[in-house]
Amino acid sequence: MISRLKSTVFLCIVTVLSNGLISSAIAQVTTLSRAVRTAENSEPSIPRPEQERAVAQKLAALEKKTGKKPNIVWIVVDDMGYGDPGCYGGGIAIGAATPNMDRLAREGLRLTSCYSQHTCTPTRSAMLTGRIPARTGLIRPILAGDTLTKNPWEGETSIAKILSDSGYYTLLTGKWHIGEAVGMRPHDVGFDEYYGYYPAQKEITQSLDPRRYPDLVLDKEKLAAYQEMGMGHSLVHGFKSGKTTEVSKINSTDDMGRADRVLSDFTVKKIKELSQGDKPFFIEHCFMKVHCDNFMNPDFPGLSASKFAYKEGVAEVDLLIGEIVQAIEDAGQLENTFIFVTSDNGPQMDGWPDAGYTPFRGAKGTTFEGGIRVPGIAYWKGMIAPGRESDGIFDLMDMFNTTMTIAGAKFEIPDEIYIDSVDQASFLLHDEGLSNRECAFFWIGTKLMAVRMREYKWHMKVVIPQSTHLYIDMSILVDVGLAPWLFNLYIDPKEEKPVGHRRNAWLATIGAEAKAHLMTFKKYPIKDVGL
């Protein structure tokens, strides 16, 4: 076992350049890091051998009892804010009750330091590959008009492929947003089956809504040019064999409003079918809501107290989560199914009031807490003790290694790639589990922006809005100045007052973690795919 950093290291006071390399002045510091590296191409983690042994025995006992591997269900809501579910301070208090998410949190584990990437494509790719988006090239959504220089999925292995090769039936339902071209679709990269939409809601409906986009919808020339870009508006059904069909097309905002009901009905149907078979299943259910533009489902009028479209979306998503979990229970699979509920990033405030809520600074598009701290609820009846809460650091890309461990699947890391994921199965499943992750690293594109270590957050670059709520449409990305901005999130969760030179002795040690992280990119570099 190779120690990640000795107790004393030589720290570079780091300046991150646009290519991710480092220039430095050297100072000697002591590190707080408890993590160790077990292989050159895998992320260091905190050793917790007793916790890991206990959970391995727990999983083995369950498999002996059931005679099969456990099912795994990821539920990903699009752009839901940390503060939207009731169990995170929202719910009834902000006009959209979320009884089903609240129940899962109450009867499972509620993570309070669960982290995403700053936008959807980076998060979704990181969860599936276990790799920081800069390493895969999937650093932002692939949009109409983009020309890629290579397929970012070349050389990547998704968790869906690993599980499929290990005897699981793998299904993705709902939003994809990680490439529409052949070779980049869900059923091209490891999923046995796909049923959903390639892009986000707004990309589908902006050519259908003359109220919001009259200059596009009512202008025949512009509309024709937009339609020629080839954005997929269809519900797609694809299989690993390559067979792909268009089931239906979104022709109105009412169609979009009903889309999540159609998708959840499909997932419920597949749960019933797959539960009768011999194979365990892995389902990633990705809601279209609550990414703007939100349109109320005309079949569910007035679900929320607020009645605003975004809140109606939150209430509907919660209702459908309840139906998916109920389907698992009705199929007799609840005690053999690991369920994880999260959001792919913070709220997209640029669409306000069609946007969520976070108590933190920032929003989608930033690496302040409001952009990357998201709900994380782990539920497994009989395997996760009810009522657990933890502030242990959990990165959504940890779902890659964690899911493999839960499934008992093996993956040999190719020498040419680096896995940034950490196995957190023992953290989630032990009754008193502690996080195995020491640090979380936050990037925008090819730039390292910030590091979270214990209760500290260290910023090297920041995104600053130039007007209220405009964290994407009217913001600037800037270096922080003479010293990194260091916040103690326990005393300043809104990241308003740096404490580096006044109340903290560990500014340099977090810099050491950043340096060690960046050094991995020398051998395992950034992948440029034209984005």
C-alpha positions in Angstrom: 0.0 0.0 0.0 1.4 3.3 -1.0 0.9 6.3 1.2 -0.7 9.2 -0.6 1.2 11.9 1.2 3.8 11.6 3.9 3.0 13.4 7.2 5.3 16.2 5.9 5.1 17.2 2.3 6.5 20.0 0.1 3.6 22.1 -0.9 3.4 24.2 -4.0 1.4 27.4 -3.5 -0.6 26.6 -6.5 -1.6 28.6 -9.5 -3.7 26.5 -11.9 -3.1 27.4 -15.5 -5.7 26.9 -18.3 -4.2 23.5 -19.1 -4.3 22.3 -15.5 -0.5 22.4 -14.9 1.1 24.0 -11.9 3.6 26.8 -11.2 4.8 27.1 -7.7 6.9 28.4 -4.8 7.8 25.8 -2.3 6.9 25.7 1.4 6.9 22.9 3.9 3.6 21.9 5.6 2.0 19.2 7.6 -1.0 17.4 6.0 -4.3 16.4 7.5 -4.9 13.7 4.9 -5.9 10.3 6.2 -6.2 8.8 2.7 -3.8 6.3 1.1 -3.4 5.3 -2.5 -3.6 1.6 -3.2 -2.8 1.8 -6.9 -1.2 4.5 -9.0 -4.3 4.9 -11.1 -6.9 5.0 -8.4 -8.1 7.8 -6.1 -6.7 7.6 -2.5 -9.3 6.7 0.2 -9.4 6.5 3.9 -8.8 2.9 5.1 -11.6 1.6 7.2 -10.9 -2.2 7.3 -13.3 -3.1 10.1 -16.2 -1.2 8.5 -15.4 -2.8 5.2 -15.3 -6.3 6.6 -18.6 -5.9 8.4 -20.3 -4.7 5.3 -18.8 -7.5 3.2 -20.3 -10.0 5.6 -23.6 -8.2 5.5 -23.8 -8.3 1.7 -22.7 -12.0 1.7 -25.4 -12.9 4.2 -28.1 -11.2 2.1 -27.0 -13.0 -1.1 -27.1 -16.3 0.8 -30.6 -15.5 2.0 -31.9 -14.3 -1.4 -29.9 -16.5 -3.7 -29.1 -13.6 -6.1 -27.2 -10.4 -6.3 -29.1 -7.2 -5.2 -30.9 -4.9 -7.5 -29.7 -1.4 -7.8 -31.8 1.7 -8.7 -30.4 5.2 -9.2 -33.0 7.9 -9.3 -31.6 11.2 -10.7 -33.7 14.4 -10.7 -32.7 17.1 -13.1 -31.6 20.4 -11.5 -33.3 19.9 -8.2 -31.9 22.2 -5.5 -30.5 21.0 -2.2 -33.3 22.9 -0.4 -36.2 21.5 -2.5 -37.1 18.3 -0.7 -38.7 18.6 2.7 -36.0 16.4 4.3 -33.5 19.1 3.3 -35.5 22.1 4.6 -37.9 22.6 1.7 -41.0 20.6 1.0 -44.2 22.1 2.6 -42.2 25.1 3.8 -41.6 26.3 0.2 -44.9 25.2 -1.4 -44.2 21.7 -2.7 -44.5 18.8 -0.3 -42.2 15.8 -0.9 -43.5 13.0 1.3 -41.9 10.1 -0.6 -38.4 11.5 -0.7 -38.9 12.5 3.0 -39.9 8.9 3.9 -36.9 7.4 2.1 -34.6 9.8 4.0 -36.4 9.1 7.3 -36.1 5.3 6.8 -32.6 5.4 5.3 -29.5 7.6 5.1 -29.6 11.3 4.5 -26.3 12.7 3.2 -25.7 16.4 3.9 -22.4 16.7 2.0 -23.2 15.0 -1.2 -21.6 16.6 -4.2 -22.2 16.7 -8.0 -20.4 18.4 -10.8 -21.5 22.0 -11.8 -23.8 20.9 -14.7 -25.6 17.9 -15.9 -23.5 16.2 -18.5 -20.3 16.3 -16.3 -22.2 14.8 -13.4 -24.0 12.1 -15.4 -20.8 11.0 -17.1 -18.8 11.0 -13.8 -21.4 8.8 -12.2 -21.2 6.3 -15.1 -17.4 6.3 -15.6 -16.1 7.1 -12.1 -13.9 9.7 -13.7 -13.6 13.5 -13.5 -15.1 15.0 -16.7 -11.8 16.6 -17.7 -10.4 13.1 -18.1 -13.3 11.9 -20.3 -13.8 15.1 -22.3 -17.4 15.3 -21.2 -17.0 18.7 -19.7 -20.3 20.2 -20.8 -23.5 19.3 -22.6 -23.1 18.4 -26.3 -25.4 20.9 -28.0 -26.9 21.3 -31.4 -24.2 22.6 -33.8 -21.3 21.1 -31.8 -18.7 19.2 -33.8 -16.8 16.6 -31.8 -13.3 15.7 -32.8 -13.6 12.2 -31.3 -16.1 10.1 -29.5 -15.6 10.8 -25.8 -16.8 7.3 -24.9 -13.8 5.7 -26.7 -11.6 4.1 -24.0 -14.3 4.6 -21.3 -16.1 1.8 -19.5 -19.5 2.6 -17.9 -20.9 1.0 -14.8 -23.7 -0.2 -17.0 -21.3 -2.3 -19.1 -19.5 -3.7 -16.0 -22.8 -4.8 -14.5 -24.2 -6.1 -17.8 -21.0 -8.2 -18.2 -21.5 -9.4 -14.6 -25.0 -10.8 -15.2 -27.2 -7.8 -14.6 -29.9 -6.4 -16.8 -29.1 -2.7 -17.2 -31.7 -0.1 -18.1 -31.7 3.7 -18.4 -35.0 5.4 -18.5 -35.4 9.2 -19.1 -32.9 11.9 -19.8 -29.5 11.0 -21.2 -27.6 14.2 -22.3 -24.3 12.5 -22.8 -24.3 12.2 -26.6 -26.9 11.4 -29.3 -24.6 10.1 -32.1 -24.2 6.4 -32.7 -21.5 5.2 -30.4 -22.5 7.6 -27.7 -26.1 6.5 -26.8 -26.9 4.6 -23.6 -27.4 1.3 -25.5 -24.0 1.9 -27.2 -22.0 2.3 -23.9 -23.3 -0.6 -21.8 -27.0 -0.4 -21.1 -29.0 -3.3 -22.4 -32.0 -1.1 -22.9 -32.8 2.6 -23.1 -36.2 4.4 -23.1 -36.0 8.1 -23.0 -35.0 11.4 -24.4 -31.4 12.4 -25.4 -31.6 16.1 -24.5 -33.0 18.3 -21.7 -36.6 19.6 -21.6 -35.7 23.1 -22.7 -33.9 21.9 -25.7 -37.0 20.0 -26.8 -39.7 22.6 -26.0 -38.1 25.9 -26.9 -39.3 25.4 -30.6 -42.8 24.7 -29.3 -43.5 27.6 -26.9 -44.4 30.9 -28.6 -44.9 32.5 -25.2 -41.3 32.2 -24.1 -39.6 32.1 -27.5 -41.7 34.1 -30.0 -38.7 35.2 -32.0 -37.9 31.5 -32.7 -41.3 29.8 -32.9 -43.1 32.5 -34.9 -40.2 33.2 -37.3 -40.3 30.5 -40.0 -36.8 31.1 -41.2 -35.3 30.8 -37.7 -37.4 27.9 -36.8 -36.4 26.0 -40.0 -32.8 26.7 -39.3 -33.2 25.4 -35.7 -34.9 22.3 -36.8 -32.1 21.5 -39.3 -29.7 21.3 -36.4 -31.2 17.9 -35.7 -32.1 18.1 -32.0 -33.9 15.0 -31.0 -37.5 15.6 -29.9 -38.4 11.9 -29.9 -38.9 9.3 -27.2 -36.3 6.7 -28.1 -36.4 3.0 -27.4 -33.0 1.4 -27.9 -31.3 -2.0 -27.3 -27.7 -3.1 -27.0 -28.2 -5.0 -30.2 -28.3 -1.7 -32.0 -32.1 -1.7 -32.7 -33.4 1.8 -32.1 -36.9 3.1 -32.7 -38.6 6.4 -32.2 -41.7 5.7 -30.1 -43.3 9.2 -30.2 -42.5 12.8 -30.6 -43.0 15.8 -28.4 -45.3 18.0 -30.4 -46.6 20.3 -27.6 -45.8 21.6 -24.2 -48.6 19.3 -22.8 -46.7 16.4 -24.3 -43.6 17.5 -22.4 -45.7 18.0 -19.2 -46.7 14.3 -19.5 -43.3 12.9 -20.3 -42.2 12.0 -16.8 -45.4 10.0 -16.2 -44.8 8.1 -19.4 -41.2 7.4 -18.4 -42.0 6.3 -14.8 -44.8 4.0 -16.1 -42.2 2.3 -18.3 -39.8 1.9 -15.3 -42.6 0.5 -13.2 -43.5 -2.0 -15.9 -39.9 -3.1 -16.3 -39.5 -3.6 -12.5 -42.5 -6.0 -12.6 -41.0 -7.9 -15.6 -37.4 -8.0 -14.4 -38.4 -9.1 -10.9 -39.9 -12.3 -12.4 -36.6 -13.1 -14.1 -33.4 -14.7 -12.9 -31.2 -11.7 -13.5 -30.7 -8.9 -11.0 -31.3 -5.4 -12.5 -29.6 -2.1 -12.5 -32.0 0.8 -13.4 -31.0 4.4 -13.7 -34.2 6.4 -13.8 -33.5 10.0 -14.9 -36.3 12.5 -14.7 -36.8 15.2 -17.3 -38.1 17.5 -14.6 -37.3 19.8 -12.9 -34.9 21.2 -15.5 -36.4 24.4 -17.0 -38.6 24.8 -19.0 -41.1 23.1 -16.7 -44.7 22.5 -17.9 -47.4 21.2 -15.6 -48.7 17.7 -16.3 -52.3 18.4 -17.4 -53.3 15.1 -15.8 -52.1 16.3 -12.4 -53.3 19.9 -11.9 -52.6 21.6 -8.7 -50.3 19.0 -7.1 -48.4 21.7 -5.1 -49.5 24.4 -2.8 -47.4 26.9 -4.8 -49.0 26.1 -8.2 -45.9 27.5 -10.0 -44.6 25.2 -12.7 -41.4 24.4 -11.0 -43.1 23.4 -7.7 -45.6 21.4 -9.7 -42.6 19.5 -11.2 -41.1 18.8 -7.8 -44.4 17.5 -6.4 -44.9 15.3 -9.5 -41.3 13.9 -9.3 -41.9 13.0 -5.7 -45.2 11.3 -6.5 -43.5 9.2 -9.3 -40.6 8.3 -7.0 -43.2 6.9 -4.6 -44.7 4.8 -7.4 -41.3 3.4 -8.5 -40.5 2.4 -4.9 -44.0 1.0 -4.5 -43.4 -1.1 -7.6 -40.2 -2.5 -6.1 -42.1 -3.4 -2.9 -45.0 -4.9 -4.8 -42.6 -7.1 -6.7 -41.2 -8.4 -3.4 -37.8 -6.8 -4.2 -37.6 -4.0 -1.6 -35.3 -5.9 0.8 -33.0 -6.8 -2.1 -32.8 -3.4 -3.8 -30.4 -0.5 -3.1 -32.0 2.8 -4.0 -30.2 6.1 -4.3 -32.0 9.4 -4.9 -30.1 12.6 -6.0 -29.9 15.6 -8.3 -27.4 16.1 -11.0 -26.5 19.6 -9.8 -27.8 22.6 -8.0 -30.8 24.7 -9.2 -30.5 26.5 -12.5 -31.3 30.0 -11.3 -31.0 31.5 -14.7 -34.5 30.2 -15.4 -36.0 31.8 -12.2 -38.8 31.6 -11.2 -38.7 28.2 -13.0 -35.9 27.2 -10.7 -35.2 25.4 -7.4 -34.0 26.5 -4.0 -30.6 26.1 -2.3 -29.7 27.7 1.1 -26.1 28.0 -0.1 -24.2 30.5 -2.2 -24.2 30.0 -6.0 -26.2 27.8 -8.3 -25.8 25.5 -11.3 -22.8 26.6 -13.3 -20.7 27.4 -10.2 -18.6 25.5 -7.8 -19.9 27.3 -4.8 -22.0 25.0 -2.6 -25.2 26.1 -4.2 -24.0 24.7 -7.6 -22.6 21.3 -6.4 -24.1 20.3 -3.0 -27.1 18.2 -3.7 -29.6 15.9 -2.0 -28.3 12.4 -1.5 -30.7 9.7 -0.1 -29.6 6.1 0.3 -32.4 3.6 1.1 -32.2 -0.2 1.5 -34.8 -1.9 3.7 -33.0 -4.0 6.2 -29.5 -3.1 5.0 -29.4 0.7 5.8 -30.4 1.6 9.3 -33.4 4.0 9.4 -32.8 7.5 10.6 -29.2 7.8 9.7 -27.7 11.2 8.8 -24.1 11.9 7.9 -22.0 14.9 6.8 -19.3 12.7 5.5 -18.1 13.8 2.0 -19.7 11.8 -0.8 -19.1 12.6 -4.5 -21.7 11.3 -6.9 -18.9 9.7 -9.0 -18.4 7.4 -6.0 -21.5 5.6 -7.2 -19.2 3.9 -9.8 -17.1 2.0 -7.3 -19.8 1.7 -4.7 -22.3 0.1 -7.1 -19.6 -2.4 -8.2 -19.0 -3.4 -4.6 -22.7 -3.8 -3.9 -23.2 -5.9 -7.1 -20.1 -8.0 -6.4 -18.8 -7.0 -9.9 -15.2 -6.9 -10.9 -13.5 -4.3 -12.9 -9.8 -4.3 -13.8 -8.7 -0.7 -14.3 -6.8 -0.4 -17.5 -3.3 1.0 -17.0 -4.0 4.0 -19.3 -6.9 5.4 -17.3 -7.4 6.9 -13.8 -10.4 6.2 -11.6 -11.4 9.2 -9.4 -14.3 7.3 -7.7 -14.0 6.0 -4.2 -15.8 2.9 -2.9 -18.3 4.1 -0.4 -20.3 0.9 0.1 -19.1 0.5 3.7 -20.0 4.1 4.4 -23.5 3.8 3.2 -24.3 0.3 4.5 -22.6 0.2 7.9 -24.9 1.3 10.7 -22.3 3.7 11.9 -20.5 4.1 8.6 -17.9 6.9 8.0 -17.0 8.3 4.6 -14.0 6.8 2.8 -13.4 10.0 0.8 -11.0 12.6 2.2 -11.3 15.3 -0.5 -13.7 16.2 -3.3 -12.3 18.2 -6.3 -14.5 20.5 -8.4 -13.7 21.4 -12.0 -15.2 23.6 -14.6 -14.1 22.5 -18.0 -10.3 22.0 -17.8 -9.8 24.2 -14.8 -9.6 23.0 -11.2 -11.8 25.4 -9.2 -12.1 24.2 -5.6 -11.4 21.5 -3.1 -13.5 20.3 -0.2 -11.6 18.6 2.7 -13.3 17.9 6.0 -15.3 21.0 6.9 -13.1 23.2 4.7 -13.6 24.6 1.2 -10.7 26.0 -0.8 -11.3 28.0 -4.0 -8.7 28.8 -6.6 -11.1 30.1 -9.2 -14.7 31.3 -8.8 -17.7 32.0 -11.0 -19.2 35.4 -10.1 -22.7 36.4 -11.4 -23.0 40.0 -12.7 -26.7 40.2 -12.0 -29.3 38.5 -9.8 -29.6 34.7 -10.5 -27.6 34.9 -13.7 -24.9 32.3 -12.7 -24.6 31.0 -16.3 -26.0 33.7 -18.7 -24.2 36.7 -17.1 -21.2 35.5 -15.0 -17.4 35.6 -15.1 -14.9 33.0 -14.2 -11.9 34.6 -12.3 -8.8 33.8 -10.4 -9.3 34.5 -6.7 -6.3 36.8 -6.2 -3.2 36.6 -4.0 -4.4 33.6 -1.9 -7.0 30.9 -2.3 -10.3 31.6 -0.7 -10.7 29.3 2.3 -14.0 28.8 4.0 -15.0 26.8 7.1 -18.3 25.4 6.0 -19.4 24.6 9.6 -19.2 28.3 10.6 -19.8 29.8 7.1 -21.9 27.5 4.9 -22.7 30.4 2.6 -19.0 30.9 1.8 -19.2 34.6 2.6 -16.0 35.3 4.6 -12.6 33.5 4.0 -10.7 32.5 7.1 -7.4 31.5 5.7 -5.1 34.0 7.3 -7.2 34.8 10.4 -8.7 31.7 11.7 -7.2 28.7 9.9 -3.8 27.0 10.0 -4.6 24.5 7.2 -4.7 26.6 4.1 -1.5 25.1 2.8 -2.4 21.5 3.6 -5.5 21.7 1.3 -3.2 23.1 -1.3 -1.1 20.0 -1.0 -4.1 17.9 -1.7 -4.8 20.0 -4.8 -1.3 19.6 -6.0 -1.3 15.8 -5.5 -4.6 15.7 -7.4 -3.3 17.8 -10.3 -0.1 15.7 -10.5 -2.2 12.7 -11.6 -3.0 14.6 -14.8 0.6 14.3 -15.9 0.3 10.6 -16.6 -3.5 10.5 -17.0 -4.2 13.7 -19.0 -7.2 15.8 -19.9 -9.0 14.4 -23.0 -9.9 16.9 -25.6 -13.0 15.9 -27.7 -13.7 19.3 -29.2 -15.9 20.7 -26.4 
